[in-house]
């Protein structure tokens, strides 16, 4: 089920669906499984630039020949003289072509290796194969002051760089970004005329000024985690001061906007409460498409929990861009494109249990255990058993998703172990129960979502993650 919103009433429908979904996690998971199966039955499996596969075929991404479309390193020069960094690829031919500037999330500069990963990911490679010049860029960090304009200045330099290329139609320049990159896409729309921008779950807590250098932070610099309390309570933090700041910025936008979003992230909560109504009220050309159960930046990243939904998000994005560019894209010849399968196994995270005991008597749980966990980042669970009591920490390890939370209510009783944990965001309670048999521990996972909370994604803390998984003793 995908909600496409071109009117305010559809936002209300999407919110009602989210609220109903939160009332019963088990019923929700079953319904989503049925919906996902139905969706897969109607979506095409092959992206542009390749043959059309049957619905049962593995979803693929296109890899355009680097002989025909070499990777170029670019260094756009900002108005203050700073030389940026980006990777550029053009469809074969002389053009002119439409173009897309692709901007990563977060608050800080990323290395070239990360840009290479994004450029080879499904969204960027599909846009290239569809016939767009793509420029995957990074920018100067703004974690000392999230309201600094250095990231925007660097992004503007990249847009201007593409406009000046002989192979690009300057009137057909567009921008796509997620999270912090989605914020920059909106900032660009308020700063220059573009053909269109597509923002995937934009971090509008930045766009509105709510996240700034004066907010409470855990360290010396601002991190995305510091934005969580602000996004959880938009009505409290979006004060009259920030309303004026935001509305003045929105008034300058003349560019058509597409917002793509899941319904499980705090970014979406803030956007639904603040950004989308403000854009509507100002009468800006806006489309909103909601993809239920999808986690933050599901379409932008190199891997997605459900490749068929990420493919649909690309198709929606490309159709939107195509409507607004003057020079229409032409797909790259299929003879220059190789289809790369996107398999679920490649996205399974690894849960590592390190269980120790303070007792002299050995316990069957002591040791190192590992369990694959579908569509999730890696995590380490460090548990200590003292008598029948269990304490410890769960450490999540993923770029932009790092977190460490303490367990509570932990206990061991013979061949069973149980403990609970609170999610880093969203206020969920996750209860784990494991039963050991020889060299395996079979775990079940129950997630309780509060009435005003978010269900989370497919990871270890999310309501959409695996309900059961098996850990095996590592040797």
Secondary structure, DSSP 4 states (H G I P E B T S, - for coil): -EEEESSHHHHHHHHHHHHHHHT-HHHHHHHHHHHHHHHHHHS-SSPTTSPPPPTTSPPEEEEE-TTTS--EEE-PBPTTS-B--EEEE--SSS--EEEEEEE--SSS---HHHHHHHHTSHHHHHHHHHT-EEEEE-----SS-TT-SHHHHHHHHHHHHHHT-TTEEEEEEEEEEETHHHHHHHHHHTTS--SEEEEES--HHHHTS-S-TTS--SSSS--GGGGHHHHHTHHHHS-HHHHHHHHHHHTT--SEEEEEE-SSSHHHHHIIIIIHHHHHHTT--EEEEEETT--TTTTTSS--SSHHHHHHHHHHHHHHHHHH-SS---PPPGGGEEEEE--GGGG-EEEEEEEEESSSS--TT-EEEEEEETT--EEEEEEEEETTEEEEEEEEESTTT-EEEEEEEEEEETTEEEEEEE-SSTT-EEEEEEEEETTEEEEEEEEE--TTS----SSTTSTTS-SEEEEEE--
